[in-house]
Amino acid sequence: MIVLLPPSETKRAGGDGPPLRLDSLSSPALTPLRETLVDELVGLAADPPACRKALGLSAAQDAEIERNAGLRRAPTMPAINRYTGVLYDALDVESLRGAAAARARARLAVGSALFGLLRADDLVPAYRLSASAKLPGRPGLSTRWRPLLEPVLAELAESELVVDLRSGSYAALGRVPGAVRVQVLAEHPDGHRTVVSHFNKAHKGHLARALVSSRAEPNDTAAVAAVARRAGMRVERHGAELTVVVPA
């Protein structure tokens, strides 16, 4: 089983790994576009106003531009430790020990606008590029990634059940055939349900932690639901889709 996470805009600084080596990352079929995007981000960083516009940044966020300028020389750390924020706080992978930690590193992957697909231990620097970014004079990132990324994801899905926790913009970079999709809905006292916005990420993080901590090897949607229920989550199954239901 692979649990495919969205990235986060916030990332830990620093690291003790060597500078970025794109040829050492998993999924080498993605290397050509990774190379191109890194070059484009480094070049764009030399023009702060254009970079702010392309990446949706304010002048107060110019440190993000400096990160991109140093992409090829910055220190790296494992991808699963690089990302921060609500989902990753709930996942709390660094608190896992022993066999659970090993399962987490084997099962976790991250969808990335810069790297396409990362496995947990791929070494990456801090960077700024979201799936909705508009790089000057270039097609949208989904248009550029889909032809390369979808075959890689399809091959992955042939051998592993994929639980896709990515948000819509990252899922658009490359669809996963047969993936288990997850939505989070809040149930109100009168029974009606609404989409959970901010805390959607926290609930997906809790689900990811349950899935990577479990000794079970789910091979279908029902088995994923069973792991979630054992972790105390209320879930409903509709074909290949799971709904996590939480109190409003």
N, C-alpha and C positions, 0 to 999 in steps of 0.2 A: 504494500500500500504506500502511496505517495500522498502527502498532504501538501497541496499547493497553496502557498500564502501570497497575499498581496505584499508589496514592499511598503515602506513608509517614507514620507517626506523627511522626517527627522531621522538622523543617523548619528551613531557615536563617532566622536572624533578620534583621530590617532590610530593606534594599532602597533603590533610588534612584528608584523609580517613584512616580507620584502615588497618592493614596488610591484605594481600590477604587471602580471604576465598573462596576457590573454590566451596564449597557447596552452596554459596550464589549467584553464577552466574546463568544467564538464561541458558536454554538448559542443564539441569542436566544429560542428557544422554551422554554428552561429558566429564563429570567429570573424568572418569577413565584415558582417554588419557591425559587430562590436568594435572592430578596428575603426571603421568609418565614423561611427557615432562618437567614439572617444576623440578622434581627430577633430570632428566638428565642434564638440563641446570645448576642447582646449582652444581652438581658434576663435570661437564665439566669445570666450572669456576676455579676449583682448579688447572687446568693444562693450563695455558695461551697459550703456543704454540699450543696445540691441539685445544683449543677454537678458536684461531685466524683462524686456518685452516678450522675448521668446519663452522664457521660463516662468513668467508670471510672478516676478520678484519685485519687491520695493527696494529703494535705496538703502533701507535699514538692513537688508539681507545680502549686502555685497560680500559677506564672508562666504556665502554659497558660491558666488562667482569665483572667488579665490580658490575654493576647493576644486572646482572644475578646471581651473588653470593648471593646478598641480596634479591632475589625475595620474599622469604617468610616473611621477616620482614620489607620490605620497605613500605612507605605510599602509599596509592592508591588515585585515582581520577576517575570520570566517564570516560568511554572509549572514548566518543565523545570529551572530553576535553584533553585527553592524547595525541592523535596523532596530529602531526603538518605537515608542508610542503605545497606544492603548492595547492593540492586539498583542504586541510582543510583551508588554507587561503582564497580560493575562496568561500568555503562553509560558513565560518565565522559564525558558529553557535552561538557564544557567543554574537553576536550583535542582535540576534532575541529576541523579547519580547512578552509577553502575550501569546495569542493563538498560534502564529506562533512558539514560543519556545516550547510550549507543543506538537504541532504537530511534530516538529523536533525530539524531544526525543522519541516520540511514533513510528515514521516512520524510524529512522535511525538505521542501524546495520553495523557492521564491520566484515569482514572476517579476521581471524588471524591465523598465523602459530602456535602460542602457545595455543590459546584458542578456535580455530575453528570458533566459531560464538559468537559475543558479541552484546548485545543491548546497546543503547546509555548510559544508566545509570549504567551498570555493572562497578563495582569498580575494577580497575586493577593497578598494579605498572608499572613503566617503565621497559622495557626489550629489549633484542635484539634476534630476531629469524625471519629469512625471510623464505618464502616458498621454496626457492632454497637451504637452508642450508643442509649440509650433516653431520648428527650427527654420531659419530664414531660407527661402528658396527651395525647400525640400517638401516632399509629400508628408502627410501625417504619419506618425509612428506606426499606427496599426497597418497602414498600407505597406510600409517598409518591412515590418516584422512578419506579417502573416505568411508570406510564401516560404520563409525559412523556418519559422517557429512551429507552424502547424504540423509539418512532417515529423519534427522532433517530438512534439507532444503526442502525436498519433503512435509513434514507435514506443514511447514510454507507456502509453495506455494499453498496448498489446500485451505487455508483460506484467503490469501492475494496475491495481485499482487506483484511480486518481480521485481524491476528494478535493474539489476545486473551491477554495475559499476566496478567490480573487474578486475584487470589485469589478463593475461593468467595464470601465475603461481599460483595465488590465486584461480582463478576459477577452476583450476585442483584439488584443495583440496576437492571440492565437487560441482557437477553440480546442477543447480536448474531447475527442469522441468517447462517449460512454461514461464521462465523468459523473460522479455524485456531486450535485449542486446543492448549495445550502443557502437558505434565507432565514432571517430572524424577524419574527413578528411579535408585537406586544399585544396582549389580550387585555381588554378593558373590562371593568365589572359588569357591563351590560352584554359582554360576549363579543363585541365587534373587535376587529384586529387592525392594527396599523403597522406600517413599516418602522422598524427601529433604525434611527440614524446613527448618532454618535456611538452609542453603546453596542451597536451591531458588531463593532470591531472587538469589543471585550468578550462578547458571547462566542464569537468565532475563535478568539484566542483560547477560551476555556475548552471549546470543542477540540481544537488542535492539540492542546495538552493532553486531553483524555485519549485521543487517538494515538499519539506517539508514546504515551506512557503504558498503554495496554499491551499485555503479552499476546493478545488475540491478533490474528492476521485476517482482518475483514476482506472478503472478496466480492461483496455486493452491498447494495444500499441498506438492506435489512440488517446486515452484520454491523455496518457503521452505526445505524440507529441503536442497535443493542449495546454497543460500547458507550454511546452517549447516555443512554438510560442508566447504565450501571454507574455512570459518573454523576447521576442525579439530575440530568437534564431532561426536560420534557420535549420530546421530538415526535413529529408526525412524518410519515413517509407517503410520498405521492410519485410513484414510478421511480425515476432516478433523482428525484428532488427530495431533500429533507427540509422540514420547517422546524426551527427551534422556536418554541413558544415561551415567552417570558411575561411576567406580570407587567402591566402598564405602570 
